[in-house]
Structure formats: structure tokens, C-alpha cells
Amino acid sequence: SRIPTIASEVIGSVTSIDTEQLQVQMIDGLEQLVRYVPAVSAHKESQYGRSLTEDVHIRGIHGGAIFLIDGIRISDSYVGYGRDTVDTDLLKKVEILKGPSSVEYGSDGLAGTIAYFTKEPSDLASSDNPYTSVSAGYDNANNQEKFNFLSAYVSDDFEMLIQLVERNLEETEIHSNFSLRANPLEANQQSLLAKILFSPTENTKATLVADMQEWEGQWTINSDERFIYFPSPRSISSSIGDDEGTRERFTLRFDNSKKNPLYDQASLVIYSQETEQSQITIQNQVSFYNGMRAAPTPTMRVRDFDFNQSIDGFSLEAYKAVGMHQMVYGVNLDSTETERPRMLTEINLITGIPTNNVDGETYPNKTFPDSETDRSALFFNDRINISDNQVLNLGFRYERYQLDPKPDQLLKNANILNYQVSNKKDSDFSIKFGYLFDIKDDLTAYTQYAEGFKAPNYENSNIVFTNYLLYYTVVPNPNLESETSKSFEFGLRGYGDSSNWDLTFYRNEVKGFIHYEIIGFSQGLGIYQYQNAENVEIDGLEFSYNKELSDNLSLKTALAMANGKEIEEGEEVPMIEIDPKELILGLNWTSSNEKFGLQALYSLSGKSKDNLEPVCLNNSCSPRFSTGGYGTVDIFSFYNPNDFIEMRLAIENLTDKKYHRWASVAQLPEDDAELDLYGQSGRSLTASFKYKF
């Protein structure tokens, strides 16, 4: 509702991961962040020999989440780190909203929101009591060494925080029983978070934030070393990757709490964020230009694929309480610039002559045009306390969306059949309605209807290229429509003296679900295009239970299960992205003096569904890979001998289980040559030490 609300009084499903959980579980990256959140899963990818977390699934919908940091959209990611462009060490908490979130945060909120919140000076320090800490950590799964400096200062009218994090890491090892090994990596990453808060008067505050991150990785891509027969025979003897990236965010925020007829509190946020990523790959090989019987020619391929995106905008938000009403309203405007240049050169090492016509494509090129995306929105939400035991929530958002492509010669190099790219203009009026009723002191019921909206982005709308050697073409879709979702949710919450539970039933209906498919053949080419599915329906159940067994011991359990189907011309097809059933059991023990603690978590996942459609790529189809059920055990511990020292130790995948997560392999055929690279790690150890001054 964009109104700070006690968790037990929230209408809908929101998971909050607080500072304690981030620290106890030593969470590092998006995959670890969501691993114990029912109905949310991370999507691992292996692209160009790199392993990365590409996105998340929320209640079976892939790519339908908005990512925010301190209320601001995070840039997309195409290469390099995937979605791991936020350093989790900088975070105070994370909130995951499950269900359409377009009323709160706009386009792309089809399935939910991942909201990161960075630390505040007042979380750590108080007036005349500054805070400083240094910490070091090690993770043997990726041989990561991490160093962290954090300092905060608070006075009556001035606050300041600075945090520096440096990481040196290698590739994340996959289980030793997989036949392939992860490609070697040597990488480093630096992150900086700086905040300055100034309160010139009792009712006003200004905040300046600088959030900067840069990374570099050197890959040895052993998985590229092989003989390739098609489209032209060549034998790759070595492949080296060099990845670099930066993300920079600057925010200026003004808060005013002097009450007047228009608002009790108001804030203006002006922000700018830029992400630049470069992915370079150098391959040494021999090429058989004149057939297999002729002498091969030594060649070198140099590939440089980039992705750059900037977001600039502002948000004006006001809060007003009148009688039983708590109202939030405001406007958002932002503009996003996106580009994806690609360069590939093959050099004849005998003659020294380079060529930019490689495997049927002409470089440099762009597979979608440089694009400007503009969003403007008006939102309103009213939380109405009808009585002591009833709350009604009403919200709406009107948003205008415009995508303006800027074709250039690099796009023409990929678009040799001269398909037309197009502008996209759309608008949406999304609503949310919720009702909460305290049936009695220890039992609460709620119901909610929410709508989501996701406009076609720069790639869905206008991706275009043709490759005659590989016999396929990808064409833009000028008629691609926005996806819209409707969610119906009903929940019960129970409370006892030492326990609480939460039961949720939901149905999500997605109209115009965007997916990639082959639509026909022409001139020997398979034609691929992003299309709208007629309808998608997802039904699910989630349950959680927490119990304090004693003053020192507590139990937690969580369960999620769902079914989904695509409906096209009256035919129903099982939805691929739905996660198998999940069950999480946890025990948490803390000593009476709170100096020592242990947490054990058992995660159980069911097998993937049977009889799913085959995977069709490059004009042929293969059976889809399937996963069996599995269970993993993770142990986390801490020891704080005094107020200044914190020590933590974790053993993950204690039983050394070999497994794949369904979210990562759902789109892969069972004969995929790199299937093992999507596997998870075996047993691993993580340790950290912190000293507070």
C-alpha cells in the first residue's frame, strides 16, 4: 500500500527478509536471497560460458517482477552478473511482494516486486555514539574473500554513512559428481554506499545517496574448447573471456513533515542510475574454409558484446491521514535509454586479414534498436480503518508507457530482410482492492483483488536478425500487446501465545502472456517471434507456521504448491515455469545469554511435472529435461563473545546432494551439452568475522 504497515496487518502476501536474517544466513546474491521464500525461485543461466542469476520466478511467472533499490528501479542486465548488480552487504532488508504490484510500482509488476532497502545511519549509530565496524568473510563454494568497512555518525541535524565492500572470487563450483566443471573465473568487485542526511529545520530533511559498484572478471571458457561442424567447421583450442561492468546511482531526496491541508508528510526524489556492461571473448582456433580434406587455417575470433542502460526520473509522493483514511498519492516520471551493440571479428592469422562477416551475420550489429522508454504515472492508495477489526484498502495507478526505437546502420546489419521496427504506446489503469477482518483476537481473514501490467520492452517488441547459415530469422512483432494480470487472493492468519500461522490461496490470470515461439517457415528459414498467449491461469496455495518451543528454541515451516496452464484456442497446455512443490522446515536455537545460536533449515523440492511439451530450437524438437525430487540441509551459526565481536559459520548442502533447480533448467532439452553447468554446488563452508569499534 506504500504505507508502513505491521506485517500481521498487511493485506496480501509479502515476505520481509530483515537485517538479522541477512546476517545469520550470510546471504550473498539473489539466489541465496530467495532460496527459503516459498513460490519464489532464482533462474540460473549459462550464457557464452558464463554462469549467472538471470532473473526470478514469482508464483510461476518468469520475468514479471520489478526490481527496486530504495524505491527506484534497478537497470536491466543483459551480460555479466545478470540480476546480481546489487551488493547484498549494503542492505538493511528486502521485501518481496508476491502478486501483481503495478498499482504500487507500475509497468512490469505482473507478478510482484523485489524491493531492496539500503542501510540508514540511524540503524547503526545514535547521537554522540558513532558506529564503525570492519569484517572479513570467506566462502569456499567460490573461494570468495570479502572485506567490509562500515561507519555511521548521527547528530541532531546531520547523519552520515559510508560502506565499502571488496570481493575477490572465483567460479562457483558445481557438485563434483557432475561430469562438467564450471569454467574458471578470477573476479573482483568493489561497492560503495554513501549517505548524507541534513535536517535544516525540525520538519525538513535532505538526503544525498551515492551507490556505486564495479566488477571485472577473467574467464577461462573451457566449455568452448571443442570441434564445431556447423555452420562452418572449426576447432577451438582456447577461449578467454573478459567481463567488466559498472552500476552508479545518485539520489537526492527531500522530505517535509510539516502538516498542511494537502499532506502530513511529503517527499520528492530525483534520481539517476546508469549501468554499463562489456563482455569480451577471444577464441583461438583453426578453421576449415576449404573443406575437411584441405589444410586448416589458424584464426582468432574477438567478440565484444555490450549492454548499456540509464534511468533518470523523479517521484513526488504525499501522505495524508484524515479520520479513518490513510492516503498516499503522487506521481512518477522516468526515462530509460537502452543500447546493445555487438561486435565480432575473425582474423586470418596467416594473412592478418580480418572479416566482420562471421557465421552468416555481419558485424558490428544490434539485434534490437537503441530505445528510449518513457513512463509517467499517477497513483493513489487509501487504507481505510472501517472499525477496530476491519480494514479496507483501495488503490489505483494510471500509467502511460512509450517505447521509441532509434534504428541505425548497426541494426540494418542484423536486419538484412528489412523488417520494420515500431514505436509502442500504451496506457493502463490498474486497481487493487483489499479487505481485512479480525474474526477474533487470534484469527484474521483477508481477501484481495489486484491487477498487473507489463508493456512489451525493447527486445520483445523489436528484436530482429537473420542468419542464413543457421536457417532462422527472428522478426519483430508490431502487434505485440501488453501483458495484464488479475490476481485473486484469500488468506487466513492465526495467532497464539507462542505461535502464528498463515494460509493463502491465490489465482493469477495473465492475459497476453509474452513468450518466444516458432511461427512458420519461409525460404528455408524458421521464423521466430515473440507472441501473446491467449491466457495463462495459475492456482496456488502457500502455508507457513512458526512456533516457539521454548525460550531458546523455535520452529518454522513453509509450504508452497501451484498448478498452471496456458490456454490457446480452447486447448490447455501445462505451464512450464511452475515450480515443483516446496517444503521448508527450520529449527532455530539461541543461548540464554544470546551469545551463541544455531539455525538448521531443511528444504524439500518435489520432482518436475510429467508430459511437458518438448523443447524446439533451430527447427528441431527434443524431449524436455526433467528433475527429480531432492532435499538439502543448511546449518548456520553465530558466536558473539562480547559486544564488539561477531563470528559466523555456515555449512550449506550438508549432505552433499547433487541436484538441479527446476527454475534454471525448465527450458532445456534433456540432451543439452551444457546441462551440467546449470547444476548446484555440493557441500560448502562460509565463515565471517566482524569487529565493531
C-alpha positions in Angstrom: 0.0 0.0 0.0 3.1 2.2 0.1 2.1 2.9 3.8 4.4 1.4 6.5 2.3 -1.4 8.0 2.8 -4.1 10.6 3.3 -7.4 8.9 0.3 -9.1 10.5 -2.0 -6.3 9.2 -0.8 -6.3 5.6 -3.4 -7.2 3.0 -1.7 -9.7 0.7 1.5 -11.8 0.6 4.7 -10.0 1.4 7.9 -11.7 2.7 10.3 -9.5 4.6 14.0 -10.5 5.0 15.4 -8.4 7.8 18.9 -7.5 8.9 19.2 -10.4 11.3 18.3 -13.0 8.6 20.6 -11.3 6.1 23.4 -11.7 8.6 22.7 -15.1 10.1 22.3 -16.8 6.7 25.3 -14.7 5.3 23.1 -14.0 2.2 25.2 -13.2 -0.8 23.4 -12.6 -4.1 19.9 -13.0 -5.4 19.9 -16.9 -5.5 20.6 -17.1 -1.8 18.2 -14.3 -1.0 15.1 -16.1 -2.3 16.1 -19.8 -1.6 13.8 -20.0 1.5 11.0 -17.9 0.1 8.1 -20.2 -0.9 6.9 -19.7 -4.5 9.9 -17.6 -5.4 12.9 -19.1 -7.2 16.1 -17.8 -8.9 16.7 -18.6 -12.6 20.3 -19.6 -13.2 21.7 -19.2 -16.8 24.9 -20.2 -18.6 25.5 -17.7 -21.4 28.6 -17.6 -23.6 30.3 -19.8 -21.0 29.4 -17.5 -18.0 27.2 -18.6 -15.2 24.8 -16.0 -13.7 21.5 -15.5 -12.0 19.4 -14.2 -14.8 16.0 -13.5 -13.1 13.4 -14.8 -10.7 10.1 -16.7 -10.9 7.3 -15.4 -8.6 4.4 -17.8 -8.4 5.2 -19.4 -11.7 5.7 -16.2 -13.7 9.2 -15.7 -15.1 10.4 -12.1 -15.6 7.3 -10.4 -14.2 8.9 -8.7 -11.3 10.0 -5.1 -10.7 13.4 -4.7 -9.0 13.8 -1.6 -6.8 16.5 -0.2 -4.6 15.3 2.4 -2.1 12.2 2.8 -4.2 14.0 3.3 -7.5 14.0 0.9 -10.5 17.2 -1.0 -11.0 18.6 -1.1 -14.5 18.1 -4.3 -16.5 21.1 -6.6 -17.1 22.0 -8.5 -20.3 25.5 -9.8 -19.7 28.0 -10.3 -16.9 26.4 -10.5 -13.5 22.8 -11.0 -14.6 20.5 -9.7 -11.9 23.2 -9.7 -9.2 24.0 -6.0 -9.6 23.1 -5.1 -6.0 25.6 -5.9 -3.3 23.6 -7.6 -0.5 26.1 -6.5 2.1 24.8 -2.9 1.6 21.2 -3.9 2.5 19.1 -3.4 5.7 16.2 -5.5 4.5 14.5 -6.9 1.4 10.7 -7.1 0.9 9.3 -9.4 -1.7 5.7 -8.7 -2.8 4.0 -11.8 -4.3 1.2 -10.9 -6.6 0.7 -8.0 -9.1 2.3 -4.8 -8.0 1.5 -2.4 -10.8 -0.7 -0.3 -8.6 2.3 0.4 -6.3 5.2 0.5 -8.7 3.9 0.5 -12.3 4.7 -1.4 -15.5 6.5 -4.8 -15.2 4.7 -5.5 -11.9 3.0 -8.5 -13.4 4.0 -11.0 -10.7 5.5 -8.9 -7.9 8.3 -6.8 -6.7 11.8 -7.4 -5.2 12.5 -4.3 -3.1 15.9 -3.7 -1.7 16.5 -1.2 1.2 20.0 0.0 2.0 21.2 0.8 5.5 20.5 4.1 7.2 22.9 5.9 9.6 20.3 5.8 12.4 20.1 2.0 12.1 23.6 1.8 13.5 24.5 4.9 15.3 22.8 7.3 17.7 23.6 10.9 18.8 27.2 11.2 20.0 27.6 7.4 19.7 29.2 6.7 16.3 29.5 3.3 14.8 32.4 1.7 12.9 33.0 -1.9 12.0 35.3 -4.0 9.9 34.6 -7.5 8.8 36.0 -10.3 6.6 34.4 -13.3 5.2 35.3 -16.5 3.2 33.1 -18.8 1.1 34.7 -21.9 -0.2 32.0 -22.5 -2.9 33.5 -19.8 -5.0 36.7 -19.2 -3.0 35.4 -15.7 -2.2 37.3 -13.4 0.1 35.3 -10.4 1.2 36.3 -7.3 3.2 33.7 -4.8 4.5 34.2 -1.4 6.2 31.1 0.4 7.6 30.9 3.6 9.5 27.9 5.8 10.6 27.6 9.1 12.5 24.4 10.8 13.8 23.9 14.2 15.4 20.8 16.4 15.9 20.7 17.7 12.4 23.3 15.7 10.5 23.7 12.0 9.7 26.3 10.2 7.6 27.0 6.6 6.5 29.7 5.1 4.4 30.3 1.5 3.5 33.0 -0.1 1.3 32.9 -3.7 0.2 35.6 -5.5 -1.8 35.3 -9.1 -3.0 37.8 -11.4 -4.8 36.1 -14.5 -6.0 36.4 -17.4 -8.4 33.8 -19.5 -10.2 31.0 -21.1 -8.2 31.9 -24.8 -8.1 29.1 -27.2 -9.1 28.8 -30.6 -7.5 31.8 -32.9 -8.1 29.6 -35.7 -9.4 28.6 -33.7 -12.5 30.6 -34.6 -15.5 31.4 -31.0 -16.4 33.3 -28.5 -14.3 32.4 -24.8 -14.1 34.5 -22.6 -16.3 37.4 -21.0 -14.2 36.9 -17.4 -13.2 39.1 -14.8 -11.4 37.0 -11.8 -10.5 36.9 -8.8 -8.2 34.1 -6.4 -7.2 34.1 -3.1 -5.3 31.0 -1.4 -3.9 30.4 1.9 -2.2 27.4 3.2 -0.4 27.5 6.8 0.9 24.6 8.7 2.5 24.4 12.2 3.9 21.3 13.4 5.7 20.8 17.0 6.7 17.9 18.5 8.6 18.0 22.3 8.4 14.7 22.5 10.3 12.6 20.3 12.5 10.2 19.4 9.7 12.6 19.1 6.7 15.3 16.7 5.7 17.5 16.3 2.6 19.3 13.1 1.7 22.0 12.5 -0.8 22.9 8.9 -1.8 25.8 7.6 -3.9 25.6 3.9 -4.7 28.4 2.7 -6.9 29.6 -0.7 -8.0 32.1 -2.0 -10.4 33.3 -5.5 -11.3 35.7 -7.3 -13.6 36.0 -11.0 -14.3 38.5 -13.0 -16.3 37.1 -16.3 -17.6 38.8 -19.4 -19.0 35.9 -20.8 -21.0 36.9 -24.5 -21.3 33.4 -25.4 -22.4 34.1 -23.6 -25.7 37.0 -25.9 -26.5 35.6 -28.4 -29.0 35.1 -29.1 -32.7 32.2 -27.4 -34.3 30.8 -28.7 -37.6 28.1 -26.2 -38.3 27.7 -23.6 -39.8 31.4 -23.9 -40.7 33.9 -26.5 -39.4 36.3 -25.1 -36.9 38.2 -26.4 -33.9 38.5 -24.1 -30.9 41.7 -24.6 -28.9 41.2 -21.8 -26.3 38.6 -19.3 -25.2 39.2 -16.4 -22.8 36.6 -14.0 -21.5 37.0 -10.5 -20.1 33.9 -9.0 -18.4 33.6 -5.5 -17.0 30.7 -3.6 -15.6 29.6 -0.6 -13.5 26.4 0.5 -11.9 26.1 4.0 -10.5 23.1 5.5 -8.7 22.8 9.0 -7.4 19.7 10.1 -5.5 18.6 13.4 -4.0 15.6 13.2 -1.7 13.7 16.0 0.1 11.3 15.2 3.0 8.8 17.6 4.6 6.7 16.6 7.6 5.0 20.0 8.3 1.3 19.2 8.2 -1.0 21.2 5.9 -4.3 20.6 4.1 -2.6 18.6 1.3 -0.3 16.3 3.3 1.1 15.3 6.6 4.3 14.1 5.1 5.7 14.5 1.5 8.8 13.5 -0.3 10.4 14.5 -3.6 13.0 12.1 -5.1 15.3 12.9 -8.0 17.4 10.1 -9.3 19.8 9.0 -12.0 21.1 5.4 -12.5 23.5 4.1 -15.1 24.7 0.5 -15.9 27.4 -0.3 -18.4 28.5 -3.8 -19.2 31.1 -5.2 -21.6 31.6 -8.9 -22.4 34.7 -9.7 -24.5 35.6 -13.2 -25.6 38.8 -14.2 -27.5 38.9 -17.6 -29.2 41.9 -19.2 -30.8 41.0 -21.9 -33.4 41.6 -23.5 -36.8 39.0 -23.1 -39.5 38.4 -25.4 -42.4 37.5 -22.8 -45.0 38.1 -25.2 -48.0 36.6 -28.4 -46.5 37.8 -31.1 -44.2 40.3 -32.5 -46.7 42.2 -29.2 -47.1 44.7 -27.8 -44.6 43.1 -25.8 -41.8 43.7 -22.1 -41.4 44.6 -20.7 -37.9 42.2 -17.9 -37.0 41.2 -15.8 -34.0 37.7 -14.6 -33.1 37.3 -11.5 -31.0 33.7 -10.9 -29.7 32.7 -7.7 -27.8 29.0 -7.7 -26.7 27.9 -4.7 -24.6 24.8 -3.6 -22.8 24.3 0.0 -21.5 21.2 1.4 -19.8 20.5 4.6 -18.0 17.4 5.6 -16.0 16.6 9.2 -15.0 13.5 10.4 -13.2 11.7 11.8 -10.2 8.9 10.8 -7.9 6.6 13.0 -5.8 4.7 11.3 -3.0 2.5 12.6 -0.2 0.8 11.0 2.8 -2.3 12.3 4.5 -4.4 10.9 7.3 -8.0 12.2 7.6 -10.3 10.4 10.1 -10.3 6.7 9.2 -8.4 7.3 6.0 -4.6 6.9 5.4 -3.9 8.1 1.9 -0.8 8.0 -0.2 -0.8 9.7 -3.6 1.7 11.1 -6.1 3.4 11.0 -9.5 6.3 9.1 -11.1 8.2 10.1 -14.3 11.2 8.3 -15.6 13.1 7.9 -18.9 15.2 4.9 -19.8 17.9 4.7 -22.6 19.0 1.3 -23.7 21.6 0.0 -26.2 23.1 -3.3 -27.1 26.0 -3.1 -29.6 27.6 -6.3 -30.7 31.0 -6.7 -32.5 32.6 -9.9 -33.8 35.8 -10.1 -35.8 37.5 -13.2 -37.2 41.2 -12.7 -38.1 43.1 -15.0 -40.5 46.4 -15.4 -38.6 48.3 -16.3 -41.8 47.3 -13.3 -43.9 46.4 -11.0 -41.0 43.2 -10.1 -42.8 40.1 -9.6 -40.6 36.5 -10.1 -41.5 33.3 -9.0 -39.8 31.1 -11.4 -41.7 31.0 -14.4 -39.4 28.7 -17.4 -39.4 26.1 -15.7 -41.6 26.0 -12.4 -39.6 27.5 -9.0 -40.4 29.2 -7.1 -37.5 29.0 -4.7 -35.8 25.3 -5.0 -35.4 22.4 -4.6 -33.0 19.6 -7.2 -32.7 17.3 -4.5 -31.4 17.5 -0.8 -31.9 18.7 1.8 -29.4 15.5 2.6 -27.5 14.0 5.2 -25.2 11.4 4.1 -22.8 9.3 6.8 -21.1 6.9 6.1 -18.2 4.6 8.6 -16.5 2.2 7.7 -13.8 -0.3 9.0 -11.2 -1.1 6.7 -8.2 -3.4 6.8 -5.2 -3.9 4.4 -2.3 -6.3 4.7 0.7 -6.1 2.4 3.7 -9.4 2.8 5.5 -9.8 1.7 9.1 -13.6 1.0 9.0 -13.6 -0.2 12.6 -11.4 -1.7 15.2 -11.4 -5.0 13.4 -11.9 -4.1 9.7 -9.6 -2.5 7.2 -10.5 -1.7 3.6 -7.7 -0.9 1.1 -8.4 0.8 -2.3 -5.7 1.8 -4.8 -5.2 2.7 -8.4 -2.5 3.7 -10.8 -2.7 5.3 -14.2 0.4 4.9 -16.3 1.4 5.9 -19.8 4.2 3.9 -21.5 6.0 4.9 -24.7 8.8 3.0 -26.4 10.7 4.9 -29.1 13.2 2.8 -31.2 16.1 4.6 -32.9 17.2 2.4 -35.8 20.8 2.9 -37.2 23.2 1.2 -39.5 24.1 -1.4 -36.9 20.5 -2.5 -36.7 20.4 -2.7 -40.6 23.5 -5.1 -40.4 21.4 -7.6 -38.5 18.1 -6.8 -40.2 19.1 -7.9 -43.7 15.5 -8.7 -44.7 14.5 -5.2 -43.7 11.7 -5.9 -41.2 10.2 -2.8 -39.7 10.6 -1.9 -36.1 7.8 0.1 -34.4 7.0 2.5 -31.7 4.9 1.3 -28.8 2.4 3.4 -27.0 0.1 2.1 -24.3 -1.6 3.1 -21.1 -3.1 1.2 -18.3 -5.4 1.8 -15.3 -4.6 -0.8 -12.7 -6.7 -1.2 -9.5 -6.3 -3.0 -6.2 -9.0 -3.8 -3.7 -8.4 -5.5 -0.3 -10.3 -6.2 2.8 -9.1 -7.4 6.2 -11.3 -8.6 9.0 -10.3 -9.7 12.5 -12.7 -12.6 13.1 -11.5 -12.8 16.7 -8.4 -11.8 18.6 -6.3 -14.7 17.3 -7.8 -15.1 13.8 -7.7 -12.7 10.9 -9.0 -13.2 7.3 -8.2 -11.1 4.3 -9.1 -11.0 0.6 -7.5 -9.1 -2.2 -8.0 -8.4 -5.9 -5.0 -6.9 -7.7 -4.1 -6.1 -11.3 -0.7 -6.1 -13.0 0.6 -4.6 -16.3 3.7 -5.2 -18.3 4.3 -3.4 -21.6 6.4 -5.1 -24.3 10.0 -4.0 -23.8 12.7 -3.0 -26.3 13.6 -6.6 -27.0 10.1 -8.3 -27.1 8.8 -5.6 -29.5 11.7 -5.1 -31.9 14.3 -7.9 -31.8 15.2 -8.7 -35.4 18.0 -10.6 -37.2 18.5 -13.2 -39.8 21.1 -16.0 -40.1 21.1 -17.9 -43.4 23.8 -20.3 -42.3 21.7 -21.4 -39.3 18.5 -21.3 -41.3 16.5 -19.0 -39.0 15.2 -15.4 -38.7 13.8 -13.5 -35.7 11.2 -10.9 -36.6 9.7 -8.1 -34.7 6.0 -8.1 -33.8 4.3 -4.7 -34.3 1.1 -6.2 -32.9 2.5 -7.4 -29.7 0.3 -6.3 -26.8 0.9 -5.6 -23.2 0.5 -8.4 -20.7 -2.1 -7.9 -18.0 -2.7 -9.9 -14.9 -5.5 -10.3 -12.4 -4.9 -11.9 -9.0 -7.5 -13.1 -6.5 -6.1 -13.9 -3.1 -7.7 -15.2 0.1 -5.8 -15.6 3.4 -6.2 -16.6 7.0 -3.8 -15.7 9.8 -3.8 -17.3 13.2 -2.0 -16.2 16.4 -1.3 -17.9 19.7 0.7 -17.1 22.8 3.8 -18.7 21.2 2.9 -19.4 17.6 1.5 -17.9 14.4 0.4 -19.3 11.0 -0.6 -18.0 7.6 -2.6 -19.8 4.9 -3.0 -18.2 1.4 -4.9 -19.3 -1.6 -4.5 -17.5 -4.9 -5.4 -17.5 -8.6 -3.4 -15.4 -11.1 -4.8 -14.9 -14.6 -2.4 -13.5 -17.2 -3.8 -12.3 -20.5 -1.5 -11.8 -23.4 1.4 -13.7 -21.7 4.5 -12.9 -23.9 6.6 -15.9 -24.9 9.0 -16.8 -27.7 7.9 -19.3 -30.4 8.4 -20.5 -33.9 5.6 -19.2 -36.1 6.4 -20.8 -39.5 8.9 -21.3 -42.3 9.8 -19.2 -45.3 12.6 -19.7 -47.9 14.1 -22.4 -45.8 14.2 -20.2 -42.7 12.5 -21.0 -39.4 10.7 -17.8 -38.3 10.7 -17.0 -34.6 8.8 -14.2 -32.9 7.6 -13.0 -29.5 3.9 -13.7 -29.3 1.0 -13.2 -26.9 -0.5 -16.3 -25.5 -4.3 -16.1 -25.2 -4.4 -16.7 -21.4 -2.5 -18.2 -18.5 -4.1 -19.4 -15.3 -2.1 -20.2 -12.1 -3.6 -21.6 -8.9 -1.6 -22.0 -5.8 -1.5 -22.5 -2.0 1.1 -21.2 0.5 1.3 -22.1 4.2 3.6 -21.0 6.9 3.8 -21.9 10.6 6.1 -20.6 13.4 6.2 -21.9 16.9 8.3 -21.0 19.9 9.0 -24.4 21.5 10.9 -22.8 24.5 12.6 -19.6 25.4 15.6 -20.8 23.4 14.2 -23.0 20.6 11.7 -22.1 17.8 10.3 -24.0 14.8 9.4 -22.7 11.4 7.8 -24.4 8.4 6.6 -23.2 5.0 4.9 -24.9 2.1 4.1 -23.8 -1.5 2.4 -25.7 -4.3 0.9 -24.5 -7.6 -0.5 -25.5 -11.0 -0.6 -23.5 -14.1 -1.8 -23.8 -17.7 -1.7 -21.9 -20.9 -5.0 -21.7 -22.8 -4.7 -21.2 -26.6 -7.7 -21.5 -28.9 -9.5 -23.7 -26.3 -6.6 -26.0 -25.8 -4.9 -26.3 -22.4 -1.2 -26.9 -22.1 0.7 -27.3 -18.7 2.7 -24.2 -17.9 6.5 -24.8 -18.0 7.6 -22.2 -15.4 5.6 -23.5 -12.4 8.0 -24.7 -9.7 7.5 -28.1 -8.1 6.1 -28.4 -4.6 8.3 -26.9 -1.9 8.6 -27.6 1.8 10.9 -25.8 4.2 11.5 -26.9 7.8 13.6 -24.9 10.2 14.8 -25.0 13.8 16.4 -22.0 15.5 18.2 -22.2 18.8 19.7 -19.2 20.7 21.5 -19.5 24.0 20.0 -17.8 27.1 22.7 -15.1 27.0 22.2 -14.6 23.3 25.9 -15.1 22.6 25.6 -18.3 20.6 23.0 -19.5 18.1 22.2 -22.3 15.6 19.8 -22.4 12.7 19.1 -25.6 10.7 17.0 -25.4 7.5 15.7 -28.4 5.5 14.5 -27.6 2.0 12.5 -30.3 0.1 11.5 -29.9 -3.5 9.3 -32.2 -5.5 10.0 -33.5 -9.0 9.1 -31.6 -12.1 5.8 -32.3 -13.8 5.4 -35.1 -16.4 4.4 -34.9 -20.0 5.6 -31.4 -20.6 6.0 -30.1 -24.2 9.3 -30.7 -25.9 11.9 -28.0 -26.4 12.1 -26.8 -30.0 15.2 -24.9 -31.2 16.8 -24.4 -34.6 14.0 -26.2 -36.4 14.1 -29.4 -34.3 12.5 -30.6 -31.1 13.9 -32.7 -28.2 12.3 -34.0 -25.0 12.4 -31.6 -22.2 14.8 -32.2 -19.3 13.1 -33.3 -16.0 14.2 -33.1 -12.4 13.7 -35.5 -9.6 12.8 -34.5 -6.0 15.5 -33.6 -3.6 16.2 -32.3 -0.1 19.0 -30.2 1.2 20.2 -29.3 4.7 21.8 -26.0 5.6 23.3 -25.1 9.1 24.0 -21.5 10.2 25.7 -20.5 13.5 26.9 -17.4 15.2 29.1 -16.7 18.3 29.3 -13.2 19.8 31.7 -13.4 22.8 31.2 -9.7 23.6 29.6 -6.5 22.3 32.4 -5.9 19.8 33.0 -9.3 18.1 30.7 -11.3 15.8 31.7 -14.7 14.3 29.5 -16.7 11.9 29.9 -20.1 10.3 27.6 -21.9 7.8 27.6 -25.3 6.2 25.3 -25.5 3.2 24.1 -28.6 1.5 25.3 -30.6 4.5 24.5 -34.0 2.9 26.4 -33.0 -0.4 23.3 -33.5 -2.5 23.6 -33.4 -6.3 20.7 -31.6 -7.9 19.3 -29.1 -10.4 16.7 -26.4 -9.6 13.7 -26.5 -11.9 13.7 -22.7 -12.5 17.1 -23.0 -14.1 16.6 -25.9 -16.4 12.9 -25.7 -17.3 13.7 -24.5 -20.8 16.4 -27.0 -21.6 16.3 -30.2 -23.6 17.4 -33.4 -22.0 20.3 -33.7 -24.5 21.7 -30.2 -23.8 25.5 -30.5 -23.9 26.0 -27.9 -21.1 23.2 -29.2 -18.8 25.7 -29.9 -16.0 26.7 -26.2 -15.9 23.3 -25.5 -14.5 23.8 -27.8 -11.6 24.0 -26.6 -8.0 27.0 -26.7 -5.6 27.9 -29.5 -3.3 28.7 -29.1 0.4 30.2 -25.7 1.1 31.5 -23.7 4.0 31.2 -20.0 4.7 32.7 -18.1 7.6 32.9 -14.4 8.7 34.4 -12.3 11.4 33.3 -8.7 12.4 34.8 -6.3 14.8 32.8 -3.3 16.0 34.6 -0.2 17.4 
